Each structure stands twice: as structure tokens, then as C-alpha cells.
Amino acid sequence: MEKKFKRTTVTSALPYANGPVHIGHLAGVYVPADIYVRYLRLKKEDVLFIGGSDEHGVPITIRARKEGITPQDVVDRYHNLIKESFKNFGISFDVYSRTTSETHHKVASNFFRTLYDKGEFLEKSSEQYYDEEAKTFLADRYITGECPHCHAEGAYGDQCEKCGTSLSPTDLINPKSAISGSAPVMRETKHWYLPLDKHESWLRQWILEDHKEWRNNVYGQCKSWLDMGLQPRAVSRDLDWGIPVPVEGAEGKVLYVWFDAPIGYISNTKELLPDTWETWWKDPETRLVHFIGKDNIVFHCIVFPAMLKAEGSYILPDNVPSNEFLNLEGDKISTSRNWAVWLHEYLVDFPGKQDVLRYVLTANAPETKDNDFTWKDFQARNNNELVAVYGNFVNRALQLTQKYYDGVVPAAGELTDYDRETLDEFKDVKQKVEELLNAFKFRDAQKEAMNLARIGNKYIADSEPWKVIKTDPERVKTIINISLQLTANLAIAFEPFLPFSSERLRGMLNMATFEWEQLGRTDLLTPGHQLNKPDLLFDKIEDDAIEAQIQRLADIKKANEAAAYKANPIKSTIAFEDFEKLDIRVGTVLECCAVPKMKKLLQFKIADGLENRTIVSGIAQHYAPEQLVGKQVLFIANLAPRQFKNGLVSEGMILSAMNVDETLSVATVDRPVAPGSEVC
């Protein structure tokens, strides 16, 4: 029998404050969490939604060093940007704080000290790389070298960015410190470890036996880790940015970010509710639910529960609904490559369309496997579903009420069999949507809500009140009444998913609030109730707006390819006298045409300041002839003539540069010069 809880604490993974948030974050964690919280609030359940920024760790120190600012400057910038982005998209946190807060430092420090005093940690010494010039131990990301797998230079101590292989610092060939550039040395250092192996037995029972209802991806990843056997995990590291380890003799050591970050859920709750926070974290009648991405499953299902259990007074998570990853146009979203749709930029290009993105991300939610966001699908779902189905039905119902009854809800008359069939179709919507939301199946739940709009669209189209009004005006009152009840139900059903649109729809219906318990009822709007002036709930997104987004991504991809391009090795050194033998000149293209039966060749007539000459060049796949007429190009003037099989003779060579994508770009001058000018 399922346990009943008095209240629910909902957390969402703390986004890392070294960059803005993108659609992958929304789809994976924050929209699903917000849908669930809004649903519980509509049901009048006691729920607390905890969020915040994760602000410690090496990547933040790296960014600060690159920009010549402090780590605090970095996190201040991105914490505020992230917080504002979430607010703009309706992510309805009860508190959104940060791990650099004074409250968090105290809570995390006390948490560590409690476990330390109980003897829950192991102390171990190990050898790690040390920078003798900078006089500091080096985190993995501060060590670079040659990848032992693909031999790319600049691989990090934890991963090679080029081939993607996970590494250890000792794997690198010729390691160097990213701080000073010197070769690091191995030096002994002491750290504290959480002995996860000690917790393996109860974790195995708690997860594999007691929580078989967890999503397959969560359950499967946990089982894999447990089957491999858990190992002690360091909870401290040598760094100067973070929460100091509160133990004598631990100078220069801070709490490892994976240890301090989840404690942020607790500290943020305490910041919001200083007197009652323990109710939300220690009362057995409180349900704890973590919303995370798949990269955080182990931390929230194994590591954090082990920390809570070791402390002894906290409840454990009841469910951890983790999503897989969202890709963008078939490629993995990447902050470092700028391959993302950033939330703050989206609102500049699509103002007022937060709900469109929420809808599309939920419809494509990566609940069971990685999924893909494409701009074409975004447009299609907006135009074909939100506009053509939901918006179309609502607009028809409200406009007809305005036209025939001055916006006053008419009383329904006698129902026909078709009316009863329609009402029967949506009477179970509440139960269906509830069952899906309770099972964290948000994609299917939204689909069920949209099905309500499809029912309404079909009903009003089949009933044709604009025709019936001429022959049976009383019948139209019933059609409009039922259509308006369906519309009011849509405002409730979509409230967790599309809060901005539902608020606007309630405004049009002149209804301040609805409650979840009212979903499925057919008396939500009483006869005589005055509606407000209707407006379009959604509008069409045109092709040019989508093409602009696709082009932006294409430009980013080109820039990334260029940045990743590694030039061929420089050829053998030549004497200056050898270079002087080349006569490179500027010529003006007078004529250019394709060479019959020679797909790669273009034939040029070049003005060279002496006599016009013919040059044949293999660039037909990169330029149309008309693009080159009139251009001033660089060419080698003193090459021996070359004869082709078709009898053509080429009197020189036009210089071109090969791009990273193997396209050619003809070498030109940046301002006009006389034909025949020498290149020197």
C-alpha cells in the first residue's frame, strides 16, 4: 500500500554558476519539477520547491583566472542571470538561493563536522600533482598534456576534449600546470573520504528492493554501480575556492563540490524557513523528491542518501525522477562550444513565448531516452498544435460567445446524444492526467491535456453553431455552453504545463482562480457569467524566424570547426632565394567560364598588366563563374605552361586557401591595385 505523506519537499538540481542556462537544463530538470509542483499546489497539497546555484568548484576558478576576475565575480554574474531566466520561464521556486551564502557555509560546515565527529570518514594520504612555482596542488582541470589515446595536445587531467576519453592526470603525456606552465611533481596530501562501501548493503536493499517503481534509467544506473561495488569517495580537495574543511590542520582544503552542493537544498530551506526547516527534511511524514538529469543520478541516489543516513536525522528521497539528455539539432548540447539555445537569448527572439518552449520541451521530454530539439519541430508544434488545436478551439468558443451573447455565458438546453458523448469523453480527464503526473509521466500528461482541446475542436466543428444559429438559436446556447465548459477545463488542465497561457485564459474567462478538484466538471462557468474580451492565446511562428535560428546554429558550427582546426605541419624550410624565384602578381578576372566535360575546372581570362593570359583552375566546385568576374586575384605568373588533354593551356596558378571544411577561398587583395602588381 502506498504511503500517504503530509507534505512534499521538491528539489531541482543546482545549476552550475559558470554560465547561463539553456533548453537542456529546462527540459531535463526544471520544467518537469515546476509542472509537478504546480500540480501539487493546485491540489492544495503542502509542497516546498527548493532551488539554488551551485557556486564552488574548479571550473569557476578556471573561468575567473581566464577573465582576470575573482570567482565571486563569476558566480555573482551567473547566479543573477540564471535566477532571472528561471523567473522569466515561470519556474516557481519558493526559494532560489546559492551555495556561497553565509547560511550554506554554516550548514555544510556543520554537516561535515557532525559526520567527522561520529567517525564516518576515512583519512587517507595519496600522491597528487603539485605546482612548485604556484605552490599549490593541482585539480585535474589544472593539468594539461598530450592525450595518450588520440595524442591531441591540451587534454585535461580528467578528460580529452578532442576524443572524449575520460582520463586521470597521471595518464597524460608530458603533463603541465595550467597555472604556471611548469611540469608538476607528485607530492603527498591528506584527504577525508566517505566510505560508500560501508553503506552498500542498506543501499542495495533500499534501492533495488524498496524502490522498484523508480524510472528504469535511474534504477538501472544505480544497480550498475552497486553491482560493481562501491568505493570510498573523497569529500575534500586542495583548493582555495569553497567551504574550508572545519578540522584543525586542514588549511588549504575545502569541501569537495559534490559534497557541499546537495547540502544546498537543506541550507536554502533553512534560509527560507529558519524556524521550521527541519519539518521539511526530518519529519517521516514528509516526502522528498529530487528532480535531476542523468549525470546526477549516482550523487542523488547513492552518495547524498549515504551522507544523510550517516548523519542520522534526515529522511531519504522517496523518488528521483531523472531525465536523459536533450540534444540540439542532432548534436549534443555543449556550453563550451556555444551549441545551445540560451534562455535569456530565446526571450529576445521570441518575446512572450515562454509557454511555447515549455510545451515543446515537455512534448519532447527525454524521459526514457535522449531526445532531440529541432527548430522545425518547435515551429510545427506551435503552429499545428498550440495555434491550430488549442488556440483555435478557445478562440472560436470565446468569439462566438462574444458575437451571439455579448460575452455572457448562455444556459444549456436539452442535451443531444452527441453532446453526451462529448461530455463523456472528457469526464475522466482528471483521473487520467493525475495518474500520469503522479507517475512523473509529464509528456503523456500534457498530451492528455491537449486531447481535451482536440475533443473541443471536433465538437465545435461538428456542431457548426455559425450555421445552426440561423435555424435553431436555442440549440446554439447548448453548443456554446458546453464549449465554454471545455475551455474552462483547459485552463485547469494546462495550468501546470503552460502557466502564462492559463493565466491569460482565466483572464478572458473572468475567473481569478480554478482548483484541480474542479477539473472534469461541466458547471465551471454559470449561466449569466460575463466573460472578458477574447484575444488570441497563441500566434503563428513564421518561417523567417525559424530560418534565423537555424542559420545562427550553422554559423556557430562553422566557428567551432574553424576553432578546432589544426593546420598541417609547416613544410621544410627553404632559402629566401628560392622564394624570390616565384613571381606572384595580382590579376583582374576579365572572363570566367566552365570547361566542358571537366567538372572541376574553370577557365579564366586574366588581365596581368602586360598581355592577357589564360589560367585554368580546379575550383569549379567552390565558385560559380560569374562570382569571380571582376575580382582581383593572386596568381603565380612564372610557372611553366601546363597543357590539358582537351588542348587547353594554363599560363599560371591562381592562389586559394583551403578552409577547415575543405572549401576553397580565392586569395584576393583588400583594395584595388593595378593589374600586374607584384606581391612582395
N, C-alpha and C positions, 0 to 999 in steps of 0.2 A: 504494500500500500504506500502511495506517495506521501511523503511527509509534508505537512502544512506548516508554513512559516508565517511569522507576524510581519516581517519586513524583508526588504531585499537591498543589499549593497551591490551596486553595479560599478565595476571599474573598467576603464578602457586603457590600453597600453599607453604609457607615457611617450609621446613623440620626442625624438632626439632634437635638441635645440641647436643644431648646427646648420639648419636650412629650413626653408618653408615647407608646408605640407602640400601634397599632391593628391590626385584622384585615387592612387593606390592606397593611400592611408584611409581615405574616406570609405572606399569600397570594402577594404579588409577589416576595419575595426569600427570607425566612428559612426557611420550611418546605421549599421546593424545595431550597435549599442543604443543609439538615440531612438531608433524605432522601438526597441524593447522597452526602454524607459518611458517613452511617451505612452505606450500601450498600458503599462502598469499604472501610470498616473491617471489615464482615462478611466481605468477600473477602480480608481480611488484607493489603490494599494499604497502602502508606506514604502517608498523607494528613495534611495540616495544615489546620485550619479557623480562619481568621482573621476576627475581628470587632472592633468598637470603636465609640465615639461620635465624631461629628463635632461639634466644640465651638467653632468660630470663626465669624465672620461677623456681618453686620448684624442679622438677626432676633434674635439673642441679646442684642445690646446694646440693642435696642428694648425687649425684654421686661424687661431689667434696669432700664432707665430708668423704665418704667411702674410697676414694683413697688418702686422705690426701693432696689434691692439691687445688688450687683456682678454682672457677667457670670459670674464664677467661681461665685457662689452659685447662679445659674441652672443652669449645666452640672453642678454637683455634684448638685443635686436630681434632674435628669432622667437623668443618666448612671446613677445608682444605681437609679432606678425602671426604666429600660429594661433594665439588666443583670439585674435580678431577674425582670422579666417574661420575658425570653428563657430564663432558667434554669427558671422555672416551666413553660414550654411545651416543655422538652426540647431547645432549640436548643443543640447540643453543641459549642460553640466550644472550641478548645484554648486560645485566649486571647481575652479581651474587654477591651481597654484603651481609651485615649482620646487625643485629639489635644492635650490640654493637658498631657500627661505630659512630663517632662524629656527622656526618650528621643526622643519625637516631635519636640520642638523642635530637638534637635540634628540628627536625621536630616534633617528637612525643610530646616533652615537649610543644612546641608552639601550637600544635593541642589541647592538653588538656587545655592549658591556654585560648585559644580562646573560647572554649565551657564553661569554668568556668566563664570567664568574661561576657559571654552572658546569664549566669544564666541557662544553660542547664543541670546542675547536681543537684541532691538532696544530702544533707548532712545528714547522719543517723548514730546514735550510736547503737552498738549492743554488746552483750557479746560474747567473744571468749576465747578459751583456751589460757592460758599464762603459760610459764615455769618460775617459780620463781628462779630456780637455774641458768638457762641460761639467764634470764632477757630478754625474747623475746616472742612475740606472736607466736603461732604455726600454720603453714599452715596445711591443712588437712592431707597431706602426712607425716607430722612430728608427727602425733599422731597415736599410735597403741594400740590395745587392743583385747579383745575377741569379735568375731563376734556374734551378737545377733541371727543370723539365723542358722549358722552351728556350732557355738561355737569353730571355729578354733582360735588359738592364733595368734597374729601378724597381724591381719586385720588392714588395713589403715583407716584413718578417712574419706576417700572418697569411698573406695571400699574394699571388701574382695576378695583377690586374689584366695582363695580356691573355694568359691561358686559363685563368680562373682557378688554378690549383691552390688548395689550402696548404700553407707552409708553417714550419716552425723557424724561428730566427737562425737556428743552427743549420738549417737546410741550405741557406743562401751561400752562394759562391762569392768570395771577396766582400763580406758584409761591411757596411759603413754606417756611421751615425748620421742620421738626417739632421742632427742639430749642429755638429761641428765639422762633419765630413771626414773625421778621423776614423781609423779602424778601431772598433770597440774591443775590449778584453772581457774575459769571463771573471766574474767576482761573486763571492758568496753573499747571499742575502736571506733574511728570515721572513717568513710569512705565516699567516694563520689560514687554516683550511677547514671547511665544513665537511665532515666525513659522511658523504652521502651513502657510502656502503653500509654504514651503521643503520640507516633508515630504510634500506632496500626491502626488508621483509614486510613492514607495515605498508610501505608504498605499493608494493605488489598486490597486497590484499585490497587496499583502499581503491586503487585504480582498476586493476584487472578483474576484480570480483564485484566490488561495490558500485562501480560506475561504468557498467557496460553500455549505458544509454548515451555516453559521450559520443561525439561525432567520430566516424571511422578514422579520419586523418589524425585526430587527437589521440584516440585510443591506440592506434597503430604505432605512432611515433613513440609514445610512452612505453609500449610493450617492447619495442625495438631497443630502447635504452636500457630497460630493466633486464632484458634477456642478455645484453652484452655485459651486464654487471656495472654497478655504479662505482665511481672513484671519488676520492676526496677532491674538493674544488677550492681553490684559493679565494679568500674573501678580502684580501688586502693586496695592495700593489705599491711599488715605489713610484710616486708621482707627487707633484706639488699642487695639483688642482683636484679638489674633492674634500671629503669629510675626514679629518685626521683620525687615525686609529686611536681610540681612547685608552691606550695602555702605555705604561711607562716604558721607555726605551724604544718606542715606535716612531721616533722622529723621522720625517720624510716619507712616511707611509700613509696612504689613505684607504678608505673602504673601496673595494672594487665596485665599479659602477653597477654590475649586475646584482650586487648585494644591496646597495643603498637605494636603487631605483624603485623596486616594488614596495619598499617600506614607505615610499612617497604616497602610496594610496592611503596608508594609515595616517601619516603626518598631515596630509591635505584634509582628511576627515577631521582630525583634531583641530586644525586651523579653523575650519568652518564651525565645528561644534565642540568647543573646548571642554564643556561640562558633560556632554552625553556621547562623545565619540565611541566610548567602549561598547555601548549598546549595539553599534553597527559592526563591531569587529570581534566581540567576545561572547555575545548572547547566543546560545544554541538555537534560539528561535529566529535568528537572522540568517537569511540565505545569502551566500556570497557567490557572485557570478563575474568572471573575468572575460572581457572581450579582447581578443588579441589576434595577431597574424601568426602564420605557421612558424615563423622564425623565433617565436617566443614561447612555443608550446612547452619545451623542456623546463624553462625557467618558471612558468606558472603552474605546471602540473607536478613537477618533481622537486625543483630547487626551493622555490618560495614555500610550498607546503612543508618541506623539511625544516626550513627556518622557523615557520610558525609552530610546528609541532615541538621543535626543540625549545622554543621559548615557553610553551606550555599553557598559555591562557587564551590563545586565539582560535577562532573557528577556521575550518578549512573550506576551500571553494567547493560549491555544490555542482557547478558546471563551468566549463571553459570552452565556449563556442568559438573555435578558431577558424578563420577563413584561410584559403590558399592565396596565391598572389594574383594580382591583376596585371596583365601585360598591356602595352600600348601599341596599337597598330602592328601586332605580331612580334614585338620586341620587348624584352624585359625593361621595366621602368628603372631608370638609373639617375640618381641625383647628380653624381659626378659628371655624367655625360649630358646633363640637362634634358634627358629623354623623359619628359613628364608633362602633365598638364597641371600647372600650379594653380591652387585655388584662388589666390589673390589676382592672378592674371586672367583666369576664367571670367571673373565677375566684371572685369574691364571690357572683355569682348562680348559677354552675354549678360548684361546687367538685368537683374530681376529674375534670372532663370536658375536660381538655386534648386528649385524643385525638379526642374528638368534633369539636372545632373543627378540629383538624389534618386529620381525614378530610374534613370538608365543604369546607374551603378547597382541599384537593387535588382533590376531585371537581369543584369549580367553578373550578379554576385558570385564570386569564386568560392561557393560554399563547400563544394566537394572536390573541385579540381581547379587548376589555374584557368583563368578566363581572359578574354581579350576585349579591350575597349577600342572601338574604331569611331572616327568622326562620322562616317557614313551611317553606321548603326545608330549613333546618337541622334542624327537628323531624322532617320526613318522612324525611330521610336517616338520622337517628339511629334512629327507630322502625322504619322499613321495611327498612333495610339492616344497620346495626350490631346492632340488637337482634333483628330477625326473621330475618335470614340468618346472619350470622357468629356472634353470641352464641347464637342458638337452636341451631345445629348443635353448637357447642362444649359447651354446657350439656347437650344430650341425650347426646352421646358420653361425657362425664365422669360424669354422673349414672347412666347405665346401667351403666358400669363399676363405680361405687360400689355400685349396687344388686345386681348379679349376681355380682360378683367381689371385693367388698370393696376396690375401688380398685386391684386388681392387674391388670396388662396380660395378657390371655389370649393363648395361642398360636393363630395362624390355622391352620385346617384346609385341606381341599381347596377351591380357588377355583372358583366358578361362572363362566359366561361373563359374567354381569353384573358380577361382581367385577373380572374382567379388563378389561372395557370402562371401568369407573370408574377403575381404576388407569392405564389408557392415557390417559384424559382429562387427568390431571394430571401425567403424567411429563415433559411438555415445559414445565411452568410456569416452571422455572428459566430456560430459554433465552428464553422469551417476555418475562418480566419484565426479564431482563438486557438484552435488545436495546432495550427501551423506556427503561430507566433510562440506558443508555449514550447514547441519543439525546435525553436530557433530556425525555422524554415522561412526566412523573410522573403525570399524570391517567390516562392509559391503563394505566400500570404498576400503579397502585393498583386500577384496575378489573379487571385480570388477577388480582391477588391476591384480590380479592373473588369472582371467578369460582370460585376454588378452594373457597371457603366454600359457594357455590351448588351445586357438584358434591357436596360432602359432605352438605349439607342434603337434596338429592334422593336421594342414596344411602341415607341412614339412614331417610328417609321411605318410600322404595320397599321397603326390605328389612324394615321393621316388626319389629325384634328383640323388641319387647314382646309380639308375637303368636307369633313363631316359637319363643320360649323354651319355650312350652307343648308344642310338638310335636317340635322338633329343637334341643335345647340346644347341641349341638356346632356347629351352623351359626351360632349366635349369637356364639360365640367369634371366628369369622372376621369377622363383620359388625363387631363391636366393635373388633377389632384393626385392621381397615382404617380405621375411623372415627377411631381414636386416631392412626394414622399421618398421616391427613389433618389432624388437629388440630395435631400437632407441626409439620407443614409450614406451617400457617397462622401459627404463632408465628415462623417464619423469614421467610416472605414479607411479613408485616406489620411486621417489626422496623424497617425504615427509615421506615415511614409512621406507625405507632402504637406508639412505644416503651414507653409506660406500660402499655398493654394487653398487649403482647407479654411484658413482664417479669412481669406478673401471671399470664399464661397459662403461662409457663415455670415459675412457682412452683407452679401447680396440677399441672403435669406432672412436678414434681420434677426438673426439668432446669435446671442452673445456666446453661448456655450452649448455643447452637447456632452452627453456622457456615454461611455461604452455600453452600458446596460440598455441604452435606447436603440442600439444597432439591430436592425431587422424589424423594427416596428413600423406600422403604416399610419400612425397618428402623430407624427412628429411636428407637422405643421397643421394647426387647426384652421377650419374654415373661417374666413374673415381676417386672417392674419395678413398684415401688409408687408410685402416684400420691398426691398430697396431696388434702385435702378440696376439692371443687369449690365455686365461687362464681360468681355472675352476672358476666359480663365487661362487660356494658353494661346500663343500665336505661332504661326509657321516660321520655321527657320529656313532661310533661302540658301541656294547653292553657293553663292559667293562667300557667305560667312564660313561655310564648311571648307571650301577650297582654300581660304586664307589660312585655316588651321593646318590643313594637310601640307600646304606649302611651307609653313613655319617649321613643321617637323622635318620636311625634306631638307630645308636649309640647315637645320641642326645636325641631321645625319651627315650631310656633306662636310660640315665644320668638324665633326667628330672624326670622320675618316681622314681629313687633312691633318688633324692634330695627332692622330695615331700613326700617320705615315712615317716610315723610316726610309730615308733616302738610301739609294745604292751606294756602296763604298766608292770613295774617290779613286779614279784611275791612277795609274802610275805617273809620277812626276815627269814633266817634260821641261826641256830648256826653253828659256824665253825666246831664243832664236827660232825654235820650232813653231811657237805660237805666231811669231811675226810673219811666217810664211803664209798664214791664212789671210786672205783678203775678204773681210766681212764688210758688206755695204748695205745701204738702205735703198730699196727699190719700190716704185709705186706700181701697184697692180692695175694694168690697163684693161686686161681681159682675163676671164677665167671660165673654163668650161670642163664638163666631164669628158673622160676619154672613153670612146665606145669599146665595149666588151672588157673594160678594165675597171672593175667596181671600186677599187681603192684609189685610183689616180685622178688628179685634177691637172689640167694643162693651163699654165699661166703665161701671159704676155707681160713682161716686166720692163718698165722704163728704168734704165740704170745710169742715166746721165751721159751715156756715150751712144750706144746703139741699143735699141730694144732687143731683149733676148727672151727665149722660151725656157721655162723651167717646168719640169713635171714633178709633182709631189704626191706622196701617198696619204693624203689627208681627206679623201672624199667622204669617209665615214664620220667626219667631225665637223665639216662645213658644207653648206650649200654654196655653189659658185658665186651667186650674187652677193653673199655675205662678205666676200673678200675683194670685190672690185672697188678700187679707190683707196684701199688700205696701203699703208707704207710698211713693208715687211723687211726683216733682216735676212740676207742670203749670203752664201759663200760664193764669191764671184770667180775664183780661180781654180775651181775643181775641173778636172778633165771632163769633157763632154761624155755623157752616157747615152748609149743608143738602146731603145727598147725593141722588142720583137715586131711591133707594128710599124716600125720605121721612125717613130718619134725620137727626137734627140733632146736631152735635158742639159741646159748650159748653166748648171749651178745647183745649189741646195738651199731651200727655204728652211730657216731655223724655227723649231717649235719646241715647246716644253710639254712633257708628259705629266699629267696630273695623277693624283693618288688613285682615281677611278679609271685610269688608263685613257682618259680623253686627252686630246691634244689642243694646245693653245698656241697659235702662231705668234712668234716674237715680233713685237712692233716697237715704235718709238712713242714717247708720251706727248710730243708736239711735232708739227710738220717740219721736215728738213728737205733740202734739195735732193732729188734722185741721184744716186751715186755717191752720197756722203759716206765716208769711211767710218767704220766702228773702231774705236781705239780705246 
